[in-house]
C-alpha cells in the first residue's frame, strides 16, 4: 500500500490527490494526518514484500494438473516460508 492508497482508505471522502494535497468531490481540500497515513503504509508493507517473493501461481496449477503432490507441497512450503519471513504487520 502506498501513501495515496492509505489516504484514500483512511479518508473515504477524498476523491483525488494532487501532489501532497487531498480533495473531496467538490474540490475542497481535505486535511489528513500524515502520521496515521504513514502508520497505515507501514502496517501493510508486509503485503508488498510477500507479493514480490511468492512463487508463481502457475507452479501450483502445474502441480494440480499433473497430480504431482510433491510439487504441490513444495509450492505450499515456499508460500509458508514467505509468510514466516514477512509476518502480518511487519515492516
C-alpha positions as CSV (number, residue, x, y, z in Angstrom):
1,X,0.0,0.0,0.0
2,X,1.4,3.3,-1.0
3,X,0.8,6.7,0.6
4,X,-2.1,7.6,-1.8
5,X,-3.9,4.3,-1.2
6,X,-3.6,4.9,2.5
7,X,-5.0,8.4,2.3
8,X,-8.0,7.1,0.3
9,X,-8.5,4.2,2.7
10,X,-8.4,6.5,5.8
11,X,-10.5,9.3,4.2
12,X,-13.3,7.9,2.1
13,X,-14.4,11.4,1.2
14,X,-11.2,12.0,-0.7
15,X,-11.6,11.5,-4.5
16,X,-8.4,12.9,-5.8
17,X,-4.9,13.7,-4.7
18,X,-2.6,16.2,-6.4
19,X,0.9,16.3,-5.0
20,X,0.6,16.2,-1.2
21,X,-2.9,17.7,-1.2
22,X,-6.2,15.7,-1.0
23,X,-9.5,16.9,-2.3
24,X,-13.1,15.9,-1.9
25,X,-15.7,15.6,-4.7
26,X,-16.3,19.4,-4.6
27,X,-12.6,20.0,-5.0
28,X,-12.3,21.2,-1.4
29,X,-9.0,20.4,0.3
30,X,-9.2,17.6,2.9
31,X,-6.8,17.6,5.8
32,X,-5.3,14.3,6.7
33,X,-3.0,13.1,9.4
34,X,0.3,12.2,7.8
35,X,1.4,10.2,10.8
36,X,-1.8,8.0,10.5
37,X,-1.2,7.6,6.8
38,X,2.4,6.5,7.3
39,X,1.3,4.1,10.0
40,X,-1.2,2.6,7.6
41,X,1.6,2.2,4.9
42,X,3.9,0.6,7.4
43,X,1.2,-1.7,8.7
44,X,0.7,-3.1,5.2
45,X,4.3,-3.1,4.0
46,X,4.5,-6.9,4.5
47,X,2.0,-7.4,1.7
48,X,4.2,-6.0,-1.0
49,X,7.2,-7.9,0.3
50,X,5.3,-11.1,0.3
51,X,3.9,-10.5,-3.2
52,X,7.5,-10.0,-4.5
53,X,8.7,-13.3,-3.1
54,X,5.8,-15.7,-3.5
55,X,6.4,-18.4,-6.1
56,X,4.5,-18.1,-9.4
57,X,0.9,-19.5,-9.1
58,X,1.5,-21.4,-12.4
59,X,3.8,-23.7,-10.5
60,X,0.9,-24.7,-8.2
61,X,-1.5,-25.1,-11.1
62,X,1.0,-27.2,-13.0
63,X,1.2,-29.5,-9.9
64,X,-2.6,-29.8,-9.8
65,X,-2.8,-30.6,-13.5
66,X,-0.1,-33.2,-13.3
67,X,-1.4,-34.6,-10.0
68,X,2.1,-34.1,-8.5
69,X,1.7,-33.9,-4.8
70,X,5.4,-33.4,-4.2
71,X,5.4,-30.3,-6.4
72,X,2.2,-29.1,-4.9
73,X,3.7,-29.4,-1.4
74,X,6.9,-27.7,-2.4
75,X,4.8,-24.7,-3.6
76,X,2.8,-24.6,-0.3
77,X,6.1,-24.8,1.7
78,X,7.6,-22.0,-0.3
79,X,4.5,-19.8,0.3
80,X,4.6,-20.6,4.1
81,X,8.3,-19.7,4.2
82,X,7.5,-16.3,2.7
83,X,4.7,-15.8,5.2
84,X,7.1,-16.7,8.0
85,X,9.7,-14.3,6.7
86,X,7.2,-11.4,6.4
87,X,4.5,-11.9,9.1
88,X,1.5,-9.7,9.2
89,X,2.2,-6.2,10.5
90,X,6.0,-6.5,10.0
91,X,7.8,-3.6,8.3
